[in-house]
Amino acid sequence: MTHNEPLRVALCQLNIGDDPMKNLAQMEESLAECDADLAVFPEASLVRFGNDLSVCAQPLDGPFVTGLREAARRYGTALIAGVFEPAEDRIHNTAVVIDGEGELAASYRKIHLFDAFTFAESATVAPGTRPVVVEVAGRRIGLVTCYDLRFPELFRALVDQGADMFVVIAAWAPGPFKEDHWLTLARARAIENTMWTVAVGKAPDVEPPLSGGPTGIGRSVVVDPMGTVRRDLGQYPGVQVAEIDDDFTRRVREILPSLGHRRLTVAGEATD
């Protein structure tokens, strides 16, 4: 992992609504203003939770992702965003990665579904099965969606696949202790893997959703490999750019080589 220039990442903390085309328009506005190498949008950027996702879901060659690809190409900015795509019996909660040329570089289907705090995501969403690391904007990015943040083994799998930073997209639901969980878990994943972690959440709902509880707490953050929060957008919509400095990662790992100290037999994995 040697990069000469820091990566400029835009945290695009938006109010996602019920109209995909209006959501797409505000995402395009964010790309126009951010001046970044990579823009990160929330989970469920296609349409917010509370809608009939089986009706709203679109294939990855549908109008929403096609519009994102055109915008990425127009502004020369890679992006990561959450959409819903049709599945055989339900839908997939999918993160799409589009490079600065407007090409679909990868997609990740959320593995861990939010069947907690009285919510049952699995009633409408089918889980993915495969961790995904994608090379885009000159980095190998491990993809994570919302509830996945609670599962450190996923992050270890991404490390083992060669990730050199994490991107988390979320529509984190509010509630007792939930905001504290979000921040604590983002910092923990950064610290235990000595890894830059970019975690972008949806801004809180302005109007009540059509059904179910509200989603979005904001608090999009960039956490460095020592666990310091370098950016925190608070609860209001906004776009901020942060720099990911890989030289800082190298210096941290020189004094804290914890990844090299792993004992895989403890986790039941075979070693030579």
C-alpha positions in Angstrom: 0.0 0.0 0.0 2.0 2.9 -1.3 0.1 6.0 -2.7 1.8 9.3 -3.3 -1.2 11.5 -2.9 -4.0 11.4 -0.3 -7.4 10.3 -1.5 -10.0 13.0 -1.4 -13.3 11.4 -0.2 -16.6 13.3 0.0 -19.0 12.3 2.7 -22.5 13.0 1.2 -24.9 12.9 4.1 -28.3 13.5 2.4 -32.0 13.4 3.2 -33.2 10.5 1.1 -36.8 10.7 0.2 -39.5 8.6 -1.5 -38.8 9.7 -5.2 -35.8 8.0 -6.8 -35.4 10.7 -9.4 -35.4 13.5 -6.8 -32.8 11.5 -4.8 -30.7 11.1 -8.0 -30.9 14.9 -8.6 -29.5 15.8 -5.2 -26.8 13.2 -5.6 -25.8 14.8 -8.8 -25.7 18.2 -7.1 -23.4 16.7 -4.4 -21.0 15.4 -7.1 -21.0 18.8 -8.8 -19.9 20.6 -5.6 -17.6 18.1 -3.9 -14.3 18.2 -5.9 -13.3 14.7 -4.7 -11.8 11.5 -6.0 -14.5 9.4 -4.4 -18.0 10.4 -3.2 -19.8 8.1 -0.7 -23.6 8.2 -0.4 -25.8 6.5 2.2 -27.4 3.1 2.2 -30.9 3.1 0.5 -30.0 6.2 -1.7 -32.4 4.9 -4.3 -35.4 5.4 -2.0 -35.7 5.4 1.8 -36.9 2.6 3.9 -40.7 2.7 4.6 -41.6 2.3 0.9 -42.6 -0.9 -0.8 -39.1 -2.0 -1.7 -40.3 -4.8 -4.0 -41.9 -2.1 -6.2 -39.1 0.4 -5.9 -36.2 -2.0 -6.6 -34.4 -1.6 -9.9 -31.9 -3.8 -11.8 -28.3 -2.4 -11.9 -28.9 -1.5 -15.5 -32.0 0.5 -14.6 -32.5 4.2 -14.7 -31.2 5.0 -11.3 -27.8 3.4 -11.5 -27.6 4.5 -15.2 -28.1 8.0 -14.0 -25.4 7.6 -11.3 -23.0 6.3 -14.0 -23.7 9.3 -16.2 -23.1 11.7 -13.3 -19.9 10.0 -12.2 -18.6 10.2 -15.8 -19.6 13.8 -16.1 -17.8 14.9 -13.0 -14.9 12.4 -13.1 -15.7 11.2 -9.6 -16.0 7.6 -8.4 -18.9 6.9 -6.1 -20.4 4.4 -3.7 -24.2 4.3 -3.0 -26.9 2.1 -1.7 -29.7 0.8 -3.9 -32.3 -2.0 -4.0 -32.2 -4.6 -6.7 -34.7 -7.4 -7.5 -34.1 -10.9 -6.2 -35.9 -14.1 -6.8 -38.2 -14.0 -3.7 -37.4 -10.6 -2.1 -34.9 -7.9 -3.0 -31.2 -7.2 -2.4 -29.9 -4.3 -0.4 -26.9 -3.5 -2.6 -24.0 -1.1 -2.6 -22.9 -0.1 -6.1 -19.4 1.1 -6.9 -19.0 3.3 -10.0 -15.6 4.5 -11.1 -14.7 7.9 -12.4 -15.2 6.8 -16.0 -18.8 5.9 -15.2 -18.3 2.1 -15.3 -20.0 -0.2 -12.7 -16.9 -1.5 -10.9 -18.5 -3.7 -8.3 -21.7 -4.4 -6.3 -22.0 -5.8 -2.8 -25.2 -7.3 -1.4 -25.6 -6.7 2.3 -24.8 -9.9 4.2 -26.0 -9.2 7.7 -29.7 -8.2 7.7 -31.1 -6.0 10.4 -33.4 -8.3 12.3 -33.1 -6.5 15.6 -34.7 -3.7 17.7 -38.1 -4.9 16.5 -37.2 -4.5 12.8 -37.1 -7.5 10.4 -35.2 -6.6 7.3 -35.1 -10.2 6.2 -38.9 -10.1 5.6 -38.2 -8.1 2.4 -34.5 -8.4 1.8 -32.5 -11.5 0.8 -29.0 -11.6 2.2 -25.8 -11.6 0.2 -23.2 -14.2 0.7 -19.9 -12.7 -0.4 -17.6 -10.0 1.1 -16.4 -7.6 -1.6 -13.2 -5.6 -2.0 -13.1 -3.4 -5.1 -10.2 -1.4 -6.5 -11.5 2.1 -7.3 -10.0 5.6 -7.2 -6.6 4.0 -6.6 -7.6 2.2 -3.4 -8.7 -1.3 -2.5 -12.0 -0.6 -0.7 -13.8 -3.1 1.6 -17.6 -2.6 1.3 -19.8 -2.6 4.4 -23.5 -1.8 4.8 -25.1 -0.6 8.0 -25.8 -3.6 10.3 -22.6 -5.3 8.9 -20.8 -2.8 11.1 -21.5 -5.0 14.2 -19.7 -8.0 12.8 -15.9 -7.7 13.1 -15.3 -11.0 11.3 -16.6 -9.4 8.0 -13.9 -6.7 8.4 -11.2 -9.3 8.9 -12.4 -11.1 5.8 -12.0 -7.8 3.9 -8.5 -7.3 5.3 -7.6 -10.8 4.1 -8.9 -9.9 0.7 -6.5 -7.0 0.5 -8.6 -4.0 1.6 -6.6 -0.9 2.4 -9.6 1.1 3.6 -13.2 0.5 4.6 -16.3 2.3 3.4 -19.5 1.8 5.4 -22.9 3.1 4.0 -25.9 3.2 6.4 -29.4 4.3 7.1 -28.8 3.7 10.8 -32.1 3.7 12.8 -32.3 6.0 15.8 -33.1 4.8 19.3 -31.6 4.3 22.8 -27.8 3.9 22.6 -27.9 3.6 18.8 -25.9 6.7 18.0 -23.3 5.7 20.6 -23.2 2.2 19.0 -22.6 3.7 15.5 -19.7 5.9 16.6 -18.1 3.2 18.9 -18.3 0.5 16.3 -16.9 2.7 13.5 -13.9 3.6 15.8 -13.5 -0.1 16.9 -13.3 -1.4 13.3 -10.7 1.3 12.5 -8.6 0.6 15.6 -8.6 -3.2 15.5 -7.6 -3.2 11.8 -5.5 -0.1 11.8 -7.5 1.0 8.9 -9.0 4.3 7.6 -12.8 3.9 7.9 -15.3 6.1 6.1 -18.8 5.7 7.4 -21.5 7.7 5.7 -25.1 7.7 7.1 -28.4 9.1 5.9 -29.5 12.3 7.5 -32.5 12.0 9.8 -35.9 11.8 8.2 -37.6 15.2 7.8 -41.1 13.7 7.4 -42.3 10.4 8.8 -41.8 7.4 6.5 -44.7 5.8 4.7 -44.5 2.8 7.0 -42.2 1.6 9.8 -40.0 3.7 12.0 -37.7 6.5 11.0 -34.1 5.9 9.7 -31.0 8.0 9.7 -29.0 9.7 12.5 -26.5 11.4 10.3 -23.1 11.4 12.2 -21.1 10.5 9.0 -17.5 10.1 10.1 -14.0 9.5 8.9 -11.9 7.6 11.4 -8.2 7.2 11.1 -6.2 4.0 11.9 -5.6 5.1 15.5 -9.3 5.7 16.0 -9.4 9.5 15.9 -12.5 10.9 14.3 -11.2 13.3 11.7 -14.6 14.3 10.4 -18.1 14.2 11.9 -21.0 15.8 10.0 -23.4 15.8 12.9 -27.1 15.4 12.2 -27.8 17.8 9.4 -27.5 17.2 5.7 -24.2 18.2 4.1 -21.2 17.3 2.1 -17.6 17.4 3.5 -14.4 16.3 1.9 -11.7 14.5 3.9 -8.2 13.2 2.9 -7.2 9.6 3.4 -3.5 9.6 4.0 -1.9 6.1 3.5 1.4 7.3 4.8 -0.3 7.8 8.2 -1.5 4.2 8.0 2.1 3.0 7.4 3.4 5.0 10.4 0.6 3.6 12.7 1.4 0.0 11.6 5.0 0.5 12.3 4.3 1.2 16.0 1.1 -0.9 16.2 1.6 -4.1 14.0 -1.5 -5.8 15.5 -2.6 -7.3 12.1 0.7 -9.2 12.1 0.1 -10.5 15.6 -3.1 -12.3 14.7 -3.3 -16.0 15.9 -5.6 -17.5 13.4 -5.8 -20.8 15.3 -7.8 -18.9 18.0 -10.5 -18.2 15.4 -10.4 -21.9 14.3 -8.6 -21.2 11.1 -5.9 -23.5 9.9 -2.3 -22.3 9.6 0.8 -23.8 8.0 
